[in-house]
Amino acid sequence: LGERTENLVKDNMEERQVKETNLEERNEDLVKNNMEEHQVEEKNMGESKENAEADKVPEDVWYETEQVWFVHKYGFTLATELKPDVGTPELPEGKVRVRCEADNTVMDVDEENIHRMNPSSLDYAEDLAMLISLNESSIINTLQHRFQSKLSHTYAGPNLVAIRPSTATTSYPEKVFKGKKDCTSPHICSVAQRAYWNMLRRHRDQTILPMGRSGAGKTTLCQTALEHLVSTAGSMDGTVTVEKIKAMFCILKAFGTVSTS
């Protein structure tokens, strides 16, 4: 009986060892198979990614260059010109890509609708001839900046641009112009002063010609120029005075002065 018991215990132990060995082998096989499957999946994913990158079309790259004026039917607006980077196709000839600063809209426009800007230091230039890029947008921009700062007079070379002078009273003190042969401040009084001294030096008559649409202020400028000349140079026996000029223009304005066709 004792021998039979020992044999049964021995057989059970051997069977258990065999089962444990088989279980370990199965676990090893499962782990090995999982690792192989994982490696295959990683390889497939890598190949798919490479194929996707190879098939992917490269995006166009544009970089900012300089700020310009974009001219449209409502006027002009500030924009930034964009240039294609290396590898990006060029636009058709005569076309320019810009991004409007107001709403960040990107559009392709005709090159003729792009005006070059000037440095911000020239936004208040006293003479439009000082502008580096002389175009309509830059001229209007400078005139707007000066007018908003209550500087309604601007030189354009030897000419003077006056934007809607509302009164005959100069915005500069009279002492700024009085006694000076060449006053550089842009104003109708400066023009009158220059004409007066040129007449004295050259002994030749001088002409100041106001031009503009009806209601632009030509009569007002003429009145201001005459008042300045009379107050500066005077008249024979004092027959012409500033008060008489004001009275004369008051009568002229009552009859509509002059009609501009």
C-alpha positions as CSV (number, residue, x, y, z in Angstrom):
1,L,0.0,0.0,0.0
2,G,2.8,2.4,0.8
3,E,4.6,1.7,-2.5
4,R,1.3,2.3,-4.4
5,T,0.8,5.6,-2.6
6,E,4.4,6.7,-3.4
7,N,3.9,5.8,-7.1
8,L,0.7,7.8,-7.3
9,V,2.3,10.9,-5.7
10,K,5.3,10.5,-8.1
11,D,3.0,10.2,-11.1
12,N,1.0,13.2,-10.1
13,M,4.1,15.3,-9.7
14,E,5.4,14.3,-13.1
15,E,2.1,15.1,-14.7
16,R,2.0,18.5,-13.0
17,Q,5.6,19.2,-14.2
18,V,4.6,18.3,-17.7
19,K,1.6,20.6,-17.6
20,E,3.6,23.5,-16.3
21,T,6.2,22.9,-19.0
22,N,3.6,22.9,-21.7
23,L,2.0,26.1,-20.2
24,E,5.3,27.9,-20.2
25,E,5.9,26.8,-23.8
26,R,2.5,28.0,-24.8
27,N,3.0,31.4,-23.1
28,E,6.4,31.8,-24.8
29,D,4.8,31.0,-28.2
30,L,2.0,33.5,-27.6
31,V,4.5,36.2,-26.6
32,K,6.6,35.4,-29.6
33,N,3.7,35.5,-31.9
34,N,2.4,38.8,-30.4
35,M,5.9,40.4,-30.9
36,E,6.1,39.2,-34.5
37,E,2.6,40.5,-35.2
38,H,3.5,43.9,-33.5
39,Q,6.7,44.1,-35.6
40,V,4.7,43.4,-38.8
41,E,2.1,46.1,-37.9
42,E,4.8,48.6,-37.1
43,K,6.5,47.8,-40.4
44,N,3.3,48.2,-42.3
45,M,2.5,51.5,-40.6
46,G,5.9,52.8,-41.4
47,E,5.5,51.8,-45.0
48,S,2.1,53.4,-45.2
49,K,3.4,56.6,-43.6
50,E,6.3,56.7,-46.1
51,N,3.9,56.2,-49.0
52,A,1.5,58.9,-47.7
53,E,4.4,61.3,-47.4
54,A,5.6,60.4,-50.9
55,D,2.1,60.9,-52.3
56,K,1.5,64.1,-50.4
57,V,1.6,67.3,-52.6
58,P,3.8,70.0,-51.1
59,E,2.0,73.1,-50.1
60,D,2.8,76.4,-51.7
61,V,4.9,78.7,-49.4
62,W,4.6,82.5,-49.7
63,Y,6.6,85.0,-47.6
64,E,5.9,88.6,-46.9
65,T,8.0,91.3,-48.6
66,E,6.8,94.9,-48.3
67,Q,3.7,96.9,-47.6
68,V,2.0,98.5,-50.6
69,W,-1.2,100.3,-51.5
70,F,-3.9,98.1,-53.2
71,V,-6.0,100.3,-55.5
72,H,-9.6,99.3,-56.0
73,K,-12.9,100.9,-57.2
74,Y,-13.6,102.3,-53.7
75,G,-10.1,103.9,-53.3
76,F,-7.0,102.3,-51.9
77,T,-6.1,100.2,-48.8
78,L,-3.0,99.0,-47.0
79,A,-1.8,95.5,-48.0
80,T,1.3,93.3,-47.8
81,E,2.8,91.9,-51.0
82,L,3.6,88.2,-51.0
83,K,6.3,86.5,-52.9
84,P,6.6,82.7,-53.7
85,D,9.3,80.7,-51.9
86,V,11.6,78.3,-53.6
87,G,9.6,75.5,-55.2
88,T,6.3,77.4,-55.3
89,P,5.0,78.1,-58.7
90,E,5.1,81.7,-59.9
91,L,1.9,83.7,-60.7
92,P,1.1,84.5,-64.3
93,E,2.8,87.6,-65.7
94,G,1.2,90.8,-64.6
95,K,-0.3,89.3,-61.4
96,V,0.6,90.0,-57.8
97,R,-0.5,88.3,-54.6
98,V,-1.3,90.5,-51.7
99,R,-2.9,90.2,-48.2
100,C,-5.1,93.1,-47.2
101,E,-4.3,94.3,-43.7
102,A,-7.9,95.2,-42.9
103,D,-9.3,91.6,-43.0
104,N,-6.3,89.4,-43.9
105,T,-7.9,88.6,-47.2
106,V,-5.4,87.0,-49.7
107,M,-6.0,87.7,-53.4
108,D,-4.3,87.8,-56.7
109,V,-4.6,91.2,-58.3
110,D,-3.2,93.0,-61.4
111,E,0.2,94.5,-61.0
112,E,-1.1,97.9,-62.2
113,N,-3.3,98.1,-59.1
114,I,-0.4,98.1,-56.8
115,H,1.2,101.4,-55.7
116,R,4.5,101.5,-53.7
117,M,4.5,103.0,-50.3
118,N,6.8,105.6,-48.8
119,P,8.5,105.5,-45.4
120,S,6.2,106.6,-42.6
121,S,8.6,109.6,-42.0
122,L,7.1,111.1,-45.2
123,D,3.5,110.9,-44.1
124,Y,3.7,114.6,-43.1
125,A,6.0,115.8,-45.9
126,E,5.6,119.5,-46.5
127,D,6.4,119.0,-50.2
128,L,5.0,116.2,-52.3
129,A,8.2,116.3,-54.4
130,M,10.0,114.8,-51.4
131,L,8.1,111.5,-51.8
132,I,10.3,108.6,-53.0
133,S,7.4,106.7,-54.6
134,L,5.3,109.4,-56.3
135,N,1.8,107.9,-57.1
136,E,-1.8,108.9,-56.5
137,S,-2.2,106.7,-53.3
138,S,0.9,108.1,-51.7
139,I,-0.1,111.7,-52.5
140,I,-3.6,111.3,-51.1
141,N,-2.2,109.5,-48.0
142,T,0.2,112.4,-47.3
143,L,-2.5,115.0,-47.8
144,Q,-4.9,113.1,-45.5
145,H,-2.3,112.9,-42.7
146,R,-1.6,116.6,-43.0
147,F,-5.2,117.7,-43.2
148,Q,-6.1,115.6,-40.1
149,S,-3.4,117.4,-38.3
150,K,-4.9,120.8,-39.4
151,L,-2.1,121.3,-42.0
152,S,-4.3,122.0,-45.0
153,H,-1.5,123.5,-47.2
154,T,1.1,121.3,-48.9
155,Y,3.7,122.2,-51.6
156,A,3.9,120.2,-54.8
157,G,7.2,121.5,-56.1
158,P,6.7,125.3,-57.0
159,N,2.9,124.8,-56.6
160,L,0.7,124.9,-53.5
161,V,-2.1,122.4,-52.8
162,A,-4.8,123.8,-50.4
163,I,-7.5,121.5,-49.2
164,R,-10.8,123.3,-48.6
165,P,-9.7,126.5,-46.8
166,S,-12.8,127.4,-44.8
167,T,-11.9,131.0,-43.9
168,A,-9.6,133.7,-45.1
169,T,-7.8,133.8,-41.8
170,T,-4.4,132.1,-41.9
171,S,-3.7,129.3,-39.5
172,Y,-0.2,130.7,-39.1
173,P,0.6,133.9,-37.1
174,E,1.3,136.9,-39.3
175,K,4.7,137.3,-37.7
176,V,5.8,134.0,-39.2
177,F,5.7,135.5,-42.7
178,K,6.2,139.2,-42.1
179,G,9.6,140.5,-43.1
180,K,10.9,137.2,-44.5
181,K,11.9,136.9,-48.1
182,D,11.7,133.1,-48.4
183,C,9.3,131.6,-45.9
184,T,9.4,127.8,-46.3
185,S,6.1,127.0,-44.5
186,P,3.5,125.7,-47.0
187,H,0.8,128.4,-47.1
188,I,-0.8,130.9,-49.4
189,C,1.0,133.7,-47.6
190,S,4.3,132.0,-48.4
191,V,3.4,132.0,-52.0
192,A,2.4,135.6,-51.9
193,Q,5.6,136.5,-50.1
194,R,7.7,134.8,-52.6
195,A,5.9,136.5,-55.5
196,Y,6.4,139.9,-53.8
197,W,10.1,139.5,-53.3
198,N,10.6,138.1,-56.8
199,M,8.9,141.2,-58.2
200,L,11.3,143.4,-56.2
201,R,14.4,141.5,-57.2
202,R,13.6,140.9,-60.9
203,H,11.5,144.0,-61.5
204,R,8.9,141.9,-63.3
205,D,5.3,141.3,-62.7
206,Q,4.4,138.1,-60.9
207,T,1.2,136.0,-61.2
208,I,-0.5,133.7,-58.7
209,L,-3.0,131.5,-60.5
210,P,-5.6,129.7,-58.3
211,M,-7.1,126.6,-59.9
212,G,-9.7,124.2,-58.7
213,R,-13.3,123.1,-59.0
214,S,-16.2,125.4,-58.0
215,G,-16.4,125.9,-54.2
216,A,-12.8,124.6,-53.7
217,G,-11.8,127.9,-52.1
218,K,-10.0,129.9,-54.8
219,T,-11.6,133.2,-53.8
220,T,-10.8,132.7,-50.2
221,L,-7.1,132.1,-51.1
222,C,-7.0,135.2,-53.3
223,Q,-8.4,137.2,-50.5
224,T,-5.9,135.9,-48.0
225,A,-3.0,136.6,-50.4
226,L,-4.1,140.1,-51.1
227,E,-4.6,140.9,-47.4
228,H,-1.1,139.6,-46.7
229,L,0.5,141.6,-49.5
230,V,-1.3,144.8,-48.4
231,S,-0.4,144.3,-44.7
232,T,3.2,143.5,-45.7
233,A,4.0,146.0,-48.5
234,G,1.2,148.6,-47.9
235,S,-0.1,150.7,-50.8
236,M,0.3,154.2,-52.3
237,D,-1.0,156.8,-49.8
238,G,-2.7,154.0,-47.9
239,T,-5.6,154.0,-50.4
240,V,-5.8,150.1,-50.2
241,T,-6.2,148.6,-46.8
242,V,-7.1,145.2,-45.5
243,E,-10.5,146.5,-44.4
244,K,-11.2,147.6,-48.0
245,I,-10.2,144.3,-49.4
246,K,-12.5,142.5,-47.0
247,A,-15.3,144.8,-47.9
248,M,-14.6,144.2,-51.6
249,F,-14.7,140.4,-51.3
250,C,-17.8,140.6,-49.2
251,I,-19.5,142.3,-52.1
252,L,-18.1,139.9,-54.7
253,K,-19.3,136.9,-52.6
254,A,-22.7,138.4,-52.5
255,F,-22.9,138.2,-56.3
256,G,-21.3,134.7,-56.5
257,T,-17.8,136.1,-57.4
258,V,-16.9,133.9,-60.3
259,S,-18.5,130.9,-62.0
260,T,-16.2,127.8,-62.6
261,S,-17.2,125.8,-65.7
